[in-house]
Amino acid sequence: MTETSQPNAPKAAPAGGSRATMKKELPERFKSYRHVWVFIEIERGQVHPVSFELLGEGRKLADKLGVELAAVVLGPPGGVEEAVAECFAYGADLAYLIADPLLANYRNEPFSRGLTSLVDTYQPEILLLGATNLGRDLAGSVATTLLTGLTADCTELDVDADASLAATRPTFGGSLLCTIYTLNYRPQMATVRPRVMPMPERQHKPIGRVVTHPLGLVEDDIVTKILGFLPDRDTNKANLAYADIVVAGGLGLGAAENFQLIKALAHALGGDYGCSRPVVQKGWMPAERQIGQTGKTIRPKLYIAAGISGAIQHRVGVEGADLIVAINTDRSAPIFDFAHVGIVADAVRLLPALTDAVTRRFSPHTRDRLAG
Amino acid sequence: MHIVVCIKQVPDSAQIRVHPVTNTIMRQGVPTIVNPYDLFAIEEALRLRDAHGGSVTLVSMGPPNAEDTLRKALAFGADRAVLLTDRYFAGSDTLATSFALASAIHKIGATYGAPDIVFTGKQTIDGDTAQVGPGIAKRLGLLQLTYVSRIVSVDPDAGLIEVERRAEGGIQQLRTRLPCLITMLEGSNAIRRGTMADALKAARAQVVIWTAAEAGIADLTRCGLRGSPTVVKRVFAPGARSDAARMIEPAPTARDSADALIDAIFSAQPALEADIAAAQAAL
């Protein structure tokens, strides 16, 4: 993003100003910490896509720093080999692997123990995790054990001139952005929500160097026991983040019943639908439909925002869309600052006309010509 | 049972405004509330106390005026409230915050009895990190149960608890030992309306106020800015995209406006139009 060099941005938060000017003095014991690591999240045999997204981001950081990118894989023997191979295909130079039956399902105790032990032994300078329930559960424990800095839910990662990680995230409830550094401690830890970073291209690459490490625990050492797992029946909800077309509504729609118009247009386009945070707070839509920093981050090919003003916390959740279309009655709404196509109009009147226009456009008569 | 609930006073985010020229937060006059996610933790704690006996202690770290927020939270029916307030806490990041709160909970344990369960909300609405709960658990050596959607059973005598926890793609059923730290998922319960007696009691209640020293913190370098490994270097508002939005001129009729907008969309994304057509033809 070029926004980081905005001349009108205030220089620093008053609270951070004094420390930000402090000289960085990395203690001697941290000077050997090198390389970029990505924790690979495996859920019932499948690598969570956020881990590949982070490998793509980690690759850029590692290249800028001139260091290696490592994938950190914890899981049961027989359930991790494919994941390790995939990590190389998505850009890792090497993998650290703890393969132990105790890691078959996520529990905080063995995973935080294993990851902490790897960090202590092999000393990375940057450690990235997905900001999923698992990643947040693990990152908080590991950072506290290591007494290092952790920046949660980053929307942008970069390396500055003196090789420090610059982690940018929304702040003040998503109304501004801030850039955070971890001075004088290593590793520099950060979590990133799924879909915030683009999925990198999968390459045909052979498996490279794999460093295996013991967990050093037996089941009796672990207090928490897993009694069962109830898979979600409704998996449709999870697909909003991965939909190619998303139509969303905001407070500008004026009433809960007007969200039928959002659903109708989404249906006509073969896409999914969502809403902004205030709509959930009003109770017009359920929380799982919320798009933005504290809801879903989306990267669709087409995003239509109807009656959404475009607060920063919403912006960071949709900025990865290929095409952002804004419909708003207020020409000065921030949504027009980052939309690609906009129209100043009342969404409640325009949405049915859009649904109609789409239906006409994709009538069987014309659609076969387009599809052909 | 003794149950401790960590809560935070946060600005009502619905009312935060950014100054249009300076891009700074306009804090003046923004009302403060109990972090909404914490209400689920408070309710769950009260239910466990009602079922098993014992007491509920609320604890918060914040400015002196967080006393009012604690008093409001007491009105739901908690037994006591402790406010940790000291200028040495200013500028705490998640690591320094979890240190201060863990120290206070340790002192609460020494004063009012060791807690069986420490609750936090899932995250706050101002920081949104969800990292302080796990940090407190690690520092106090408590077993950690995050994103708990349901407490299935608690057996204080056997020191066992069974919960359901929100994981990716499903619900994890876990059993662990007390004492533990639970971060409560939103929507897992509905906060009660405190009784009139609770409201009167809360109005008269003395919120216990501790400085860092009173909370038993000897090493002030672990608090506030000095105890925070992370540093906020810049706060800023993102500017407009360098390529300005292509604005479609509204037509006299919604139908013509819609056609113009759809034309603009598919001229920008021609491949998408073929994809949609193919998907619809396949139905």
HADDOCK unambig.tbl for C-alpha pairs under 7 A between the chains (distance, minus, plus):
assign (segid A and resid 3 and name CA) (segid B and resid 238 and name CA) 5.07 0.50 0.50
assign (segid A and resid 3 and name CA) (segid B and resid 239 and name CA) 5.48 0.50 0.50
assign (segid A and resid 6 and name CA) (segid B and resid 239 and name CA) 6.53 0.50 0.50
assign (segid A and resid 9 and name CA) (segid B and resid 23 and name CA) 6.84 0.50 0.50
assign (segid A and resid 9 and name CA) (segid B and resid 236 and name CA) 4.93 0.50 0.50
assign (segid A and resid 9 and name CA) (segid B and resid 237 and name CA) 6.37 0.50 0.50
assign (segid A and resid 10 and name CA) (segid B and resid 235 and name CA) 6.60 0.50 0.50
assign (segid A and resid 10 and name CA) (segid B and resid 236 and name CA) 6.05 0.50 0.50
assign (segid A and resid 11 and name CA) (segid B and resid 234 and name CA) 6.10 0.50 0.50
assign (segid A and resid 12 and name CA) (segid B and resid 233 and name CA) 5.96 0.50 0.50
assign (segid A and resid 12 and name CA) (segid B and resid 234 and name CA) 4.37 0.50 0.50
assign (segid A and resid 12 and name CA) (segid B and resid 235 and name CA) 5.55 0.50 0.50
assign (segid A and resid 13 and name CA) (segid B and resid 234 and name CA) 6.22 0.50 0.50
assign (segid A and resid 13 and name CA) (segid B and resid 235 and name CA) 5.66 0.50 0.50
assign (segid A and resid 15 and name CA) (segid B and resid 91 and name CA) 6.27 0.50 0.50
assign (segid A and resid 16 and name CA) (segid B and resid 231 and name CA) 6.22 0.50 0.50
assign (segid A and resid 16 and name CA) (segid B and resid 232 and name CA) 5.03 0.50 0.50
assign (segid A and resid 16 and name CA) (segid B and resid 233 and name CA) 6.03 0.50 0.50
assign (segid A and resid 17 and name CA) (segid B and resid 233 and name CA) 6.77 0.50 0.50
assign (segid A and resid 19 and name CA) (segid B and resid 231 and name CA) 6.78 0.50 0.50
assign (segid A and resid 20 and name CA) (segid B and resid 231 and name CA) 6.28 0.50 0.50
assign (segid A and resid 20 and name CA) (segid B and resid 232 and name CA) 6.83 0.50 0.50
assign (segid A and resid 20 and name CA) (segid B and resid 233 and name CA) 5.21 0.50 0.50
assign (segid A and resid 133 and name CA) (segid B and resid 167 and name CA) 6.24 0.50 0.50
assign (segid A and resid 134 and name CA) (segid B and resid 167 and name CA) 6.97 0.50 0.50
assign (segid A and resid 136 and name CA) (segid B and resid 130 and name CA) 6.80 0.50 0.50
assign (segid A and resid 136 and name CA) (segid B and resid 131 and name CA) 6.72 0.50 0.50
assign (segid A and resid 137 and name CA) (segid B and resid 134 and name CA) 6.46 0.50 0.50
assign (segid A and resid 137 and name CA) (segid B and resid 146 and name CA) 6.50 0.50 0.50
assign (segid A and resid 140 and name CA) (segid B and resid 131 and name CA) 4.91 0.50 0.50
assign (segid A and resid 140 and name CA) (segid B and resid 134 and name CA) 5.15 0.50 0.50
assign (segid A and resid 140 and name CA) (segid B and resid 135 and name CA) 5.52 0.50 0.50
assign (segid A and resid 141 and name CA) (segid B and resid 134 and name CA) 5.42 0.50 0.50
assign (segid A and resid 141 and name CA) (segid B and resid 135 and name CA) 5.74 0.50 0.50
assign (segid A and resid 141 and name CA) (segid B and resid 138 and name CA) 5.85 0.50 0.50
assign (segid A and resid 144 and name CA) (segid B and resid 95 and name CA) 6.43 0.50 0.50
assign (segid A and resid 144 and name CA) (segid B and resid 135 and name CA) 5.45 0.50 0.50
assign (segid A and resid 144 and name CA) (segid B and resid 138 and name CA) 6.63 0.50 0.50
assign (segid A and resid 145 and name CA) (segid B and resid 138 and name CA) 6.87 0.50 0.50
assign (segid A and resid 148 and name CA) (segid B and resid 229 and name CA) 6.04 0.50 0.50
assign (segid A and resid 149 and name CA) (segid B and resid 229 and name CA) 4.85 0.50 0.50
assign (segid A and resid 149 and name CA) (segid B and resid 230 and name CA) 5.16 0.50 0.50
assign (segid A and resid 152 and name CA) (segid B and resid 129 and name CA) 5.31 0.50 0.50
assign (segid A and resid 153 and name CA) (segid B and resid 129 and name CA) 6.95 0.50 0.50
assign (segid A and resid 171 and name CA) (segid B and resid 126 and name CA) 6.97 0.50 0.50
assign (segid A and resid 171 and name CA) (segid B and resid 127 and name CA) 6.42 0.50 0.50
assign (segid A and resid 172 and name CA) (segid B and resid 126 and name CA) 5.15 0.50 0.50
assign (segid A and resid 172 and name CA) (segid B and resid 127 and name CA) 6.65 0.50 0.50
assign (segid A and resid 173 and name CA) (segid B and resid 13 and name CA) 6.02 0.50 0.50
assign (segid A and resid 173 and name CA) (segid B and resid 125 and name CA) 5.83 0.50 0.50
assign (segid A and resid 173 and name CA) (segid B and resid 126 and name CA) 4.20 0.50 0.50
assign (segid A and resid 173 and name CA) (segid B and resid 127 and name CA) 6.48 0.50 0.50
assign (segid A and resid 175 and name CA) (segid B and resid 18 and name CA) 6.94 0.50 0.50
assign (segid A and resid 176 and name CA) (segid B and resid 235 and name CA) 6.78 0.50 0.50
assign (segid A and resid 176 and name CA) (segid B and resid 236 and name CA) 5.82 0.50 0.50
assign (segid A and resid 176 and name CA) (segid B and resid 237 and name CA) 5.10 0.50 0.50
assign (segid A and resid 177 and name CA) (segid B and resid 235 and name CA) 5.69 0.50 0.50
assign (segid A and resid 177 and name CA) (segid B and resid 236 and name CA) 5.29 0.50 0.50
assign (segid A and resid 177 and name CA) (segid B and resid 237 and name CA) 5.85 0.50 0.50
assign (segid A and resid 178 and name CA) (segid B and resid 232 and name CA) 6.63 0.50 0.50
assign (segid A and resid 178 and name CA) (segid B and resid 234 and name CA) 5.34 0.50 0.50
assign (segid A and resid 178 and name CA) (segid B and resid 235 and name CA) 4.19 0.50 0.50
assign (segid A and resid 178 and name CA) (segid B and resid 236 and name CA) 6.06 0.50 0.50
assign (segid A and resid 179 and name CA) (segid B and resid 232 and name CA) 5.93 0.50 0.50
assign (segid A and resid 179 and name CA) (segid B and resid 233 and name CA) 5.63 0.50 0.50
assign (segid A and resid 179 and name CA) (segid B and resid 234 and name CA) 5.21 0.50 0.50
assign (segid A and resid 179 and name CA) (segid B and resid 235 and name CA) 6.59 0.50 0.50
assign (segid A and resid 180 and name CA) (segid B and resid 230 and name CA) 6.39 0.50 0.50
assign (segid A and resid 180 and name CA) (segid B and resid 231 and name CA) 5.44 0.50 0.50
assign (segid A and resid 180 and name CA) (segid B and resid 232 and name CA) 4.49 0.50 0.50
assign (segid A and resid 180 and name CA) (segid B and resid 233 and name CA) 5.65 0.50 0.50
assign (segid A and resid 181 and name CA) (segid B and resid 230 and name CA) 5.44 0.50 0.50
assign (segid A and resid 181 and name CA) (segid B and resid 231 and name CA) 5.19 0.50 0.50
assign (segid A and resid 181 and name CA) (segid B and resid 232 and name CA) 6.52 0.50 0.50
assign (segid A and resid 181 and name CA) (segid B and resid 233 and name CA) 6.83 0.50 0.50
assign (segid A and resid 182 and name CA) (segid B and resid 229 and name CA) 5.47 0.50 0.50
assign (segid A and resid 182 and name CA) (segid B and resid 230 and name CA) 4.31 0.50 0.50
assign (segid A and resid 182 and name CA) (segid B and resid 231 and name CA) 6.21 0.50 0.50
assign (segid A and resid 183 and name CA) (segid B and resid 229 and name CA) 6.02 0.50 0.50
assign (segid A and resid 183 and name CA) (segid B and resid 230 and name CA) 6.36 0.50 0.50
assign (segid A and resid 185 and name CA) (segid B and resid 229 and name CA) 6.48 0.50 0.50
assign (segid A and resid 223 and name CA) (segid B and resid 176 and name CA) 5.99 0.50 0.50
assign (segid A and resid 223 and name CA) (segid B and resid 177 and name CA) 6.77 0.50 0.50
assign (segid A and resid 224 and name CA) (segid B and resid 174 and name CA) 6.71 0.50 0.50
assign (segid A and resid 224 and name CA) (segid B and resid 175 and name CA) 5.68 0.50 0.50
assign (segid A and resid 224 and name CA) (segid B and resid 176 and name CA) 4.37 0.50 0.50
assign (segid A and resid 225 and name CA) (segid B and resid 174 and name CA) 5.66 0.50 0.50
assign (segid A and resid 225 and name CA) (segid B and resid 175 and name CA) 5.20 0.50 0.50
assign (segid A and resid 225 and name CA) (segid B and resid 176 and name CA) 6.29 0.50 0.50
assign (segid A and resid 226 and name CA) (segid B and resid 173 and name CA) 5.94 0.50 0.50
assign (segid A and resid 226 and name CA) (segid B and resid 174 and name CA) 4.65 0.50 0.50
assign (segid A and resid 226 and name CA) (segid B and resid 175 and name CA) 6.48 0.50 0.50
assign (segid A and resid 227 and name CA) (segid B and resid 173 and name CA) 5.17 0.50 0.50
assign (segid A and resid 227 and name CA) (segid B and resid 174 and name CA) 5.42 0.50 0.50
assign (segid A and resid 227 and name CA) (segid B and resid 175 and name CA) 6.81 0.50 0.50
assign (segid A and resid 228 and name CA) (segid B and resid 172 and name CA) 6.13 0.50 0.50
assign (segid A and resid 228 and name CA) (segid B and resid 173 and name CA) 4.97 0.50 0.50
assign (segid A and resid 229 and name CA) (segid B and resid 170 and name CA) 6.73 0.50 0.50
assign (segid A and resid 229 and name CA) (segid B and resid 171 and name CA) 5.59 0.50 0.50
assign (segid A and resid 229 and name CA) (segid B and resid 172 and name CA) 4.63 0.50 0.50
assign (segid A and resid 229 and name CA) (segid B and resid 173 and name CA) 5.87 0.50 0.50
assign (segid A and resid 230 and name CA) (segid B and resid 170 and name CA) 5.38 0.50 0.50
assign (segid A and resid 230 and name CA) (segid B and resid 171 and name CA) 4.95 0.50 0.50
assign (segid A and resid 230 and name CA) (segid B and resid 172 and name CA) 6.52 0.50 0.50
assign (segid A and resid 231 and name CA) (segid B and resid 169 and name CA) 5.85 0.50 0.50
assign (segid A and resid 231 and name CA) (segid B and resid 170 and name CA) 4.03 0.50 0.50
assign (segid A and resid 231 and name CA) (segid B and resid 171 and name CA) 6.30 0.50 0.50
assign (segid A and resid 232 and name CA) (segid B and resid 169 and name CA) 5.61 0.50 0.50
assign (segid A and resid 232 and name CA) (segid B and resid 170 and name CA) 4.63 0.50 0.50
assign (segid A and resid 269 and name CA) (segid B and resid 276 and name CA) 6.71 0.50 0.50
assign (segid A and resid 270 and name CA) (segid B and resid 276 and name CA) 6.86 0.50 0.50
assign (segid A and resid 336 and name CA) (segid B and resid 245 and name CA) 6.33 0.50 0.50
assign (segid A and resid 337 and name CA) (segid B and resid 240 and name CA) 4.33 0.50 0.50
assign (segid A and resid 337 and name CA) (segid B and resid 241 and name CA) 5.90 0.50 0.50
assign (segid A and resid 337 and name CA) (segid B and resid 244 and name CA) 6.96 0.50 0.50
assign (segid A and resid 338 and name CA) (segid B and resid 240 and name CA) 5.85 0.50 0.50
assign (segid A and resid 338 and name CA) (segid B and resid 241 and name CA) 5.18 0.50 0.50
assign (segid A and resid 339 and name CA) (segid B and resid 245 and name CA) 5.45 0.50 0.50
assign (segid A and resid 340 and name CA) (segid B and resid 244 and name CA) 6.99 0.50 0.50
assign (segid A and resid 340 and name CA) (segid B and resid 245 and name CA) 4.35 0.50 0.50
assign (segid A and resid 340 and name CA) (segid B and resid 246 and name CA) 6.00 0.50 0.50
assign (segid A and resid 341 and name CA) (segid B and resid 245 and name CA) 5.00 0.50 0.50
assign (segid A and resid 341 and name CA) (segid B and resid 246 and name CA) 4.65 0.50 0.50
assign (segid A and resid 341 and name CA) (segid B and resid 247 and name CA) 5.84 0.50 0.50
assign (segid A and resid 342 and name CA) (segid B and resid 245 and name CA) 6.11 0.50 0.50
assign (segid A and resid 342 and name CA) (segid B and resid 246 and name CA) 6.08 0.50 0.50
assign (segid A and resid 342 and name CA) (segid B and resid 247 and name CA) 4.71 0.50 0.50
assign (segid A and resid 342 and name CA) (segid B and resid 248 and name CA) 6.04 0.50 0.50
assign (segid A and resid 343 and name CA) (segid B and resid 247 and name CA) 5.55 0.50 0.50
assign (segid A and resid 343 and name CA) (segid B and resid 248 and name CA) 5.03 0.50 0.50
assign (segid A and resid 343 and name CA) (segid B and resid 249 and name CA) 6.69 0.50 0.50
assign (segid A and resid 343 and name CA) (segid B and resid 250 and name CA) 6.71 0.50 0.50
assign (segid A and resid 344 and name CA) (segid B and resid 250 and name CA) 6.89 0.50 0.50
assign (segid A and resid 345 and name CA) (segid B and resid 250 and name CA) 6.95 0.50 0.50
assign (segid A and resid 349 and name CA) (segid B and resid 254 and name CA) 6.80 0.50 0.50
assign (segid A and resid 350 and name CA) (segid B and resid 254 and name CA) 5.59 0.50 0.50
assign (segid A and resid 350 and name CA) (segid B and resid 258 and name CA) 6.50 0.50 0.50
assign (segid A and resid 353 and name CA) (segid B and resid 254 and name CA) 5.93 0.50 0.50
assign (segid A and resid 353 and name CA) (segid B and resid 255 and name CA) 5.21 0.50 0.50
assign (segid A and resid 353 and name CA) (segid B and resid 258 and name CA) 5.65 0.50 0.50
assign (segid A and resid 354 and name CA) (segid B and resid 258 and name CA) 4.86 0.50 0.50
assign (segid A and resid 357 and name CA) (segid B and resid 258 and name CA) 6.38 0.50 0.50
assign (segid A and resid 357 and name CA) (segid B and resid 259 and name CA) 5.87 0.50 0.50
assign (segid A and resid 362 and name CA) (segid B and resid 277 and name CA) 6.22 0.50 0.50
assign (segid A and resid 367 and name CA) (segid B and resid 277 and name CA) 5.00 0.50 0.50
assign (segid A and resid 368 and name CA) (segid B and resid 277 and name CA) 6.95 0.50 0.50
assign (segid A and resid 368 and name CA) (segid B and resid 281 and name CA) 6.92 0.50 0.50
assign (segid A and resid 370 and name CA) (segid B and resid 274 and name CA) 5.40 0.50 0.50
assign (segid A and resid 370 and name CA) (segid B and resid 277 and name CA) 6.08 0.50 0.50
assign (segid A and resid 371 and name CA) (segid B and resid 274 and name CA) 5.04 0.50 0.50
assign (segid A and resid 371 and name CA) (segid B and resid 277 and name CA) 5.07 0.50 0.50
assign (segid A and resid 371 and name CA) (segid B and resid 278 and name CA) 4.76 0.50 0.50
